[in-house]
Amino acid sequence: MLRGIGSGCFVGAYGLFERNNMTFTPDNPRRKALVAMSGGVDSSVAAYLAAESGLDCIGVTMKLFDNKDAGMSRELDAKNFNFIAFDDPPAEFRASARVRYRQPEQPATVRVTGENMVHIIFDEPQRAVTKGQAVVVYDGDTVIGGGEIC
C-alpha cells in the first residue's frame, strides 16, 4: 500500500482545488476516493464536494467536453492503414471518414504520408479523436480503407 503520497490537485476550467497531506495507508480511518469525471462536471467542483463529504481525494486533470472547443481536432495521423479500394492510392484525395462506429461520415482530405501512413484533415473539427482508435475512410458506400490513429 502506498504511504505518504502528500498533496494532490484537481485542475479544472474554473481553477485549482488542492488537498494537502493525503495518505493512503491501511491504518488511515478516513474513506478514500479517486474522482475522475468528464462531461459537464468540473473536476475542481467534484473534488470540493468529495472533500466536504469526508473523502480523501487524489488529483486528476480533466477536459470538459461540454465546452464546444475542448477535445476537438481537425487533423489526425493514422498508421497501419490498409487500402482496400486502391492498389496504388493517389497522394491526396477527397473522401469521408469517421472515428467512431455511430458517428456520421465526415468530409475530409486524405494525404498518403508514407507506407501504410495517412494524414486526414476534416472539413470541420471532430470531437474526441483519440490515439489508438480506428479511423475508416469511405467513398460513398465503398470502404477505401482504415487504420489506427496515432
Sequence and secondary structure as in RCSB ss.txt:
>XXXX:A:sequence
MLRGIGSGCFVGAYGLFERNNMTFTPDNPRRKALVAMSGGVDSSVAAYLAAESGLDCIGVTMKLFDNKDAGMSRE
LDAKNFNFIAFDDPPAEFRASARVRYRQPEQPATVRVTGENMVHIIFDEPQRAVTKGQAVVVYDGDTVIGGGEIC
>XXXX:A:secstr
     EEEEEEETTEEEEEEEE   TT  S EEE    SSS HHHHHHHHHHTT EEE  B   TTSTTTTEEEE
EEEEEEEESS SS  SEEEEEEESSTTS  EEEEEEEEETTEEEEEEEEEEET  TT EEEEEETTEEEEEEEE 
